[in-house]
Amino acid sequence: FCNSGVMCFRAEDMIATLEAIDNTNAKGEYYLTDAVEVARNNGKSCVAVEVDEAETLGVNSRPQLAAAEAILQGRLRINAMNEGATLIDPASVFLSADTKLGRDVIVEPNVVFGPGVTVGDNTVIKAFSHLESCVVGKGADIGPYARLRPGAEIGDGAKVGNFVEIKKAIVEDGAKVNHLSYIGDARVGAKANIGAGTITCNYDGYRKQHTDIGAGAFIGSNSALVAPVEIGDGAIVGA
């Protein structure tokens, strides 16, 4: 048996037991484990409780922390799969304790879920994507190599493609941001299409400004939308 360092006392016995521990040992230290001998000498009963080793691992170094994290990740992955998500390569997916994956979600290899992520049913998260503090709707398509930062809200059936970064922005149902774009402090209306290389220039050097793109709008490739700016429903912006 190995002592986990966790002890449980009757409240009325604890103070007297701890006060009776001395430091007459080679290192001159007070050892909590001596409480067992003190209690037995005072006629008290002591019982050892056997538990799962993984529940009582010591974490006193970075390698030990990594080992404990690996155990937690294994449990989170199994739980996600038991609840209906498919992890193509479970060992390469990093989950947070509060990650919420809907049914029939597919997660490809090398995806990181930071804190505060919720993903709706039937969504696909493609390889090498990074998500944190964001909400993804049902039937969406994310990645590969997509980054969803805090405040990102992705609607049902929306697409966020490769090398796209979304921060504090709403991408409404059916909208597409497929390639090489930065969308920050913005709203992309339902079924709007954002061309490759489009960015929202949200910072004026002093404050973050908002960009609003209407439903069904078409934004041509390599457009730089200098906020604050509003683009109406169905509008077309040339490349």
N, C-alpha and C positions, 0 to 999 in steps of 0.2 A: 504494500500500500504506500501511496505517496500523500503527504499532507498538502491539501490545497491552500491552506492558510485561512480558511473560513471556519469559524466556530460559532456555535449557538449556545447561549447560556440562559438559564432561568434568571430573570431580572434580579430576584432577591439574592442570588448566589454570586452574581457577576463581580460586583465591587470587591467583596471580600476575597474572592479568588484571585483577581488581578493584583490586589494590594499585597498578596502573599508571595508573588513571584519576585525572586531576587536575581542579582546579576553575578552570582558567584560561579563564573565560568571563565574559560580561557580568554574570551574576548571582552569580558566585562559588560555584556549586553543582556537586555531583558528579552526572553523568548516567550512568545505567546503560547507556543507548544507546551511549555512547562505548566500551563494551566491544567492540563490533564492529570499530571502527577499531583498537583496541589489539591485538585478536586477529589481525587481518589483517596488521598491521605486524610481528607476531611469527611470521608464516608459517603461521598457523592458518586453516583453512577455516571459512567461516560460511555458513549456509543459512537462507533464509527459508521458513517453512512457512505455507501459506495455509489458513485455517480459516473456518468459518461465522462471519460477523460477529456473530451473536447470542451466540456462545460467548465473545466477548472484549469485550463492551460495558463501557465504564467506568461506574462508579457513584460519582459524586462529588457528587451533589445529590439532593434529593427527587424532582424530575422524572425524573432518570435511573434512580432506584430504581423508580419507577412503571413506566417503560418496560421495565425488565428483568422486573419482576413480570408485566407483561402478556404477555411472551413465554412465561414459565413457565406462566401460566394457560392459554394457548392449547394448549400441549403436554399439560397435564394433562387438559384437556377432550377433546382428540382421543383420548388414551389411554383415558379412561373410556368414550367412545362405541365405540371399537374393541373394548373388552372386553365390550360388551353392554348398557351403560346408555343410556337415552334422555334427552338434555338438550333440553327443549323450546325454550329460548332460551339456547344455550351461553354467549353473551357476558355474560349476567347472573348466571351461576353461579360462585361462588368456591370453589375446591377447595384443600385442603392437600396437601403432597407425599405424605402417608401415607394419604389418603382411600381407602377400599376400598368400591367399589360393586359389588354382585352383578349377575348377569345379569337383564335385563329390569326393572331398576329404572327408574322414571320420575321425573325431577327437573324440577319446574316452575320458572318464572322466579324470579329474585331469591332464591336459596337460598345460604346461607353454610355451608360445612363447615370448621370449625376443626380443629385437630390432633386425631388419635386417633379418627377416626370410621370405623366399619364398618357397612355396610348390607347386609342379606341380599337374596336374589333376590326379584323380583316385588313389591318394596315401592314405594310411591308417597310421594315427599316433595313436598308441595304448596308453593305460592308463599310467599315471605317467611318461611320457617322458618330457624332458626339452630341448628346442631348442633355440639357440641364434646365430645371425650373421652367418647364414648358408643357403645353397640352397639344396633343395630336389627335385629330378626329378619326372617324371611322373610314376605312377604305382609302386612306392616304398612302402616298408613296414617297419615302424619304431616302435620299442618298443615291449612289454611294458618295462618301466623303462630304456629307452635309453637316453643318453645325447649327444647332438650334440653341440659342442662348436664352437667359432668363427673360420671361415675358413674351416669348414666342407662342402664338396660338395658330395652329394649322387646322383648317376646316376639313370637313368630310370630303373625301375624294380629291383633295388638293395634292399637288406635286411639288416637292422641293428637291432639286436635282444635285448633280455633282458640283462640288466646290461652291456651294451656296451657303451664305451665313444669314440667319434671321435673328434679329435682336429686338425685343420689346415691340413686336409688330404682329398684326393680325393678317393672315393669309386666308381669305374666306373660301367657302365651299367651291371646289372645282377649279380654283385658280392654279396657275402654273408659274413656277419660278425654277426653270429647268437647268440653267447653266451659269456658273461663274458670276454670281450676283451677290451684292450686299443689300439687304433690306432691313433698315433700322428705324425705329420710331415712326412706323408707317402703318397704313391699312391698304391691303391689296384686295379689291372687291371681288365678289364671286365671279368665277370664270374669266377673270382677267388673265392676260398672257404677258409675262415679263421676258423680254428678249435677252439673249446671252450677253453678259458683261454689263448689264444695267446695275447702277448703284443709286441709292438714295443718299445724297450729301446732307446728312442730318445735323452736322455740327458746324456752327458759324464762327467758331473760335471763342464763343462766350457761353452759348446755350445750345441745347439740343432742340431741333425744330422738327415739325411733323410733316410727313408727306401722305396725301390721301389720293388713292388711285381708285376710280370708280369701277363698278361692275362691268365686265365685258370689255374693258379697255385693252388696247394693244400698245405695248411699249417696245419700240424697235431696239435692235441690238446696240450695245455700248452707249445707251442713253445715261446721262448724268442728271438726276432730278434734284435740283438745288432747293432744299427746303427753306422756308415753308412754301409748299406748292400743293395745288389741288387739281387733279385731272378728272374730268367728268366721266360719267357712264358712257361706254361705247366709244370713247375718244381714241384716236390713233396718233401716236408719237413716232415720227420717223427715226430711222437709225442714225 
